[in-house]
């Protein structure tokens, strides 16, 4: 595919599954302010995307929507986003910066697995955070060596078993009042 830039009409409300799957030369996408949903695998393996900014109108991101976008470095979510789907950004191996907004409620499994994110500052509006949202590939997950700071959301009362096991770079974690339980091995072998 030689498609490089996509500018959507202002009336667009949905991008369906696999719409731009493996558009390897796509470098820029501008989402309209009426867009609400981006379907499963919609931008899977778009290797040349560098940054994605979601308007406040987007409420849902499907599964693997931006997985394997190797050059994606920055993601900024709008305030309307409620849910990030399974493996949404899995294996975006240059994704260092993620900007969440208040209003986000749910982050599914593997959403940020194998991404070199340095800070995860979840808003307190998050009430469902999968135990595997940002780490399941225990033996080769790059985030184990890059994640330095975490703000755990007060709406999630438990830090699960082994959540930060072997996170060697972790320097700071903010645990708010809403947390009632810290699971076994949650911070085992952290150098924090």
N, C-alpha and C positions, 0 to 999 in steps of 0.2 A: 504494500500500500504506500502511495506517495502522499497521502493526506497529512498535512502538517498543522493546520490551524482550524478550529471549529468555533464559529460564532452562531449561537442559537437565536431564533426569533424570541422576542419578548413574551410571546404567548405560550411557549413550551412549558408543560407542567410535569412531564415524565420522560425519562430516558430508560428504555426497556433493556432487558437482559441481553448481554453480548453485543450491544449496539456498536461499540468501537473496539471489540475484542481484537487484540494483537495488531493494533494500528501502530506499528513499531516506529513510524516517523512522526507521529503526533507530538507536537511540542507545546501547544497551548490550547486551552479550553476556557471559554468565557461562558459561565452559566447565567441564564436570565433570572430575574427576581421573582418569577412565578413558578420556577421549578420546585417540585415537592419531593419527588422520588427518583432515585437512581437505582436501576435494577441490578440483579446479580451479574457479575463478570462484565459489566458495561464497559469498563476501561481496563480490563485485565491485560497485563503484559504490554502496556503502552510505554515502551522503554525510554522514550525521550521526554516525557513529561517531567518538569522540574518542580512546579508548584501548583497547588490546587487551592482555590478560595471558594468556599460555598456561601451562597447568599442565605440570609435568614429564613427564606421560604423553604429550604430543604429540610424535611423532617425525618427521612429514612434513607439509609444507605444499605443496599443489599449485600449479599454474601460475595466475597472476593471481588468487590467492585473495582478496586485499584490494586489488587494483588500483583506482585512481580513487576511493578513499575520501577525498574532498577535505578533510575536517576531521580525519582521523586524525592525531594529534600525537605519540603515544607508543606504542611497542610493546615489551613485555617478554617475552622467550622463556624457556621452562623449560629445565632441564638435559637433558631427554630429546630435544630437537630435534636431528635429524641432518642434515636437508636442507631448504633453502628453495628452492622451485620458481621456474621462469622467470617473470619479471614479477610476482612475488608481491605486491610493494608499489609497482609502477610507477605513477607519477603520483599519489602521495599527496602533494599539494602543500603540506601543512602538517606532514608527518612530520619532526620535528626530532630526536627522541630514540629510539634503538634500543638496547636492552640485550640483548646476546648473552650466552650462558652457555657454559662449557666443556662440550664434548660435540658442539657443532655441527661438522659435517664438510664440508658442501658448500653453496655459495651459487651459484645458477644465474644465467644471463644476465638482465640487465635487472631483477634482483630489487629494486633500490632506485633505478632510473633516475628522474630528475626529481623527487627528494625533497630538501627543504632541510635535510638532516642536517648537523649541525655536527661530530660525532665518529663515527668508525667504529673501534671498538676490538674487532677480531676476536680471538676466543680462539685460542690456539695449536693447538687441536684441529682447526682448519680445514685440510683438505688439498686441497680443490678450490675455487678461487675464480675464477669466470669473469672473463675480461678485461673483460667488459662488465657485470659485476654491478651497478655503480652509476653507469655513465656510458656511454651510447651516442648520445644525442641531442646530438651535439657542438655544434650551433649554438644550442641553447636550453636546455641542461640546467642547471637552477637550482642544483644542487649545486656547480657550478663556482664559484659566488660565496658559498657558505655553508660548505663543508667546511673545517674548521680543523685537525683533529687526526686522525691515522690510526695505529693499531697494526696493522702488517702481520703476519699469522700466520706463525710459524716453520715450519709444515707446508707452506707454499707457497713453493717455492724461487726463483720468478721473479716479478719485478715486470714485467708485460708492456709491450710497445711502447705508448707514448702513454697509459699508464694515468692519469696525472695531468696530461696536457697542458692548459695554460691554466687550471689550478685556482688562480685568483687569490687566494683567501682562505687557502690552505693555509699553516699556520704551523709545524706540527710533524708529523714522521712517524718512528715508531719502527720501525727495520728490524732484526729479530733475526738471530742467528747462522745460522739455517736458510736465509736468503736467499743464493743463490749467484750470481744474475744480475739485473742491472737493465737492462731493455730500452731500445732507442733511443727517444729523446724521452719517456721515462717521466715526467720532471719539467720538460719544456721549457715555458718561460714561466710557471713557478710563481713566485710572489713570496715563497717560503719562505726 
